[in-house]
Amino acid sequence: EVLVALAEELGGFVEYVGGLEYAPVLLGPLETLATVEETLVRDKSVEALNKVSRQVPVAHLLEHLVPLVLRLQANDWFTSRISACGLFAAAYGRLPAESKAEIRASFTQLCHDDTPMVRRAAASNLGSFAAAMHAAGDEELLKTELLPLFAALS
């Protein structure tokens, strides 16, 4: 219960760590919480990471958040990969094209993961990722990359 409360509160701590300039210091503890086995703790940490990612400048997204998502996605433990599934949509629209391609490739890997729980998490987050791609003007990529994933997951 303490970890759940911690994960819930850390998302709102941007102003307490010195503002947007220092917001990346929150990502380390939230990344750790995103890897724990307890589902509720992971879900709250993903919510907090998304909240922080919506606030920070693009430079911080590129320097801190994208590598964090890629680390979670590449982790051996399925719990980290499940958490990664929930982090793609929040920052997608603010990323440059090359980072978007990297993010889409990572999401594709999660959709084809060997672990059924990871594929289920990817399927659960497919709609929000598709909405983010649509909002970013990537309709053609949505059709060519995400719709086949939908078919594969269903």
Buried (B, 14 or more C-beta within 10 A) or exposed (E): EEBBEBBBEBBEBBEEBEEBEBBBEBBEBBBEBBBBEBEEBBBBBBBBBBBBBEEBEEEBBBEBBBEBBBBBBEBEEBBBBBBBBBBBBBBBBBBEEEBBEBBBEBBBBBBEBEBEBBBBBBBEBBEBBBBBBBEBEBEEBBEEBBEEBEEEBE
